[in-house]
Amino acid sequence: MTTHLQALLLLGALSEEFDTLADGIETLAGLVADTVRDADDATRPLAMQQAQAIDEMTQRCRALSDLTDTLSREEPLHDALQAIPLSALADRLSLALRLTRSPTVARPETGDLMLFD
């Protein structure tokens, strides 16, 4: 098996791992949602911040899963980065590769972290 094929298989496996992580994080989100609901006025803001942070982690894992899946299918790197729905994540990854993303090609929903979606 060639190194190239091994890399593609590894990317596919990483995609599945990111999805599994996202599923686990979503389970934790349910627990935090209970905490937010039951929190008193003094602790509710902190509980809400924690819930939002968990939701962001889920979205990032899903985006990384999609990215690694796209790359495992040998689709162009630029296209894979353009498809990332979280613009801050896409920008960080593009910066790591010294690339810039084209805002005209990005998906319409690109750019906003959707909390509790």
Secondary structure, 3 states (H helix, E strand, C coil): CCHHHHHHHHHHHHHHHHHHHHHHHHHHHHHHHHHHHHCCCCCHHHHHHHHHHHHHHHHHHHHHHHHHHHHHCCCCHHHHHHCCCCHHHHHHHHHHCCCCCCCCCCCCCCCCCCCCC
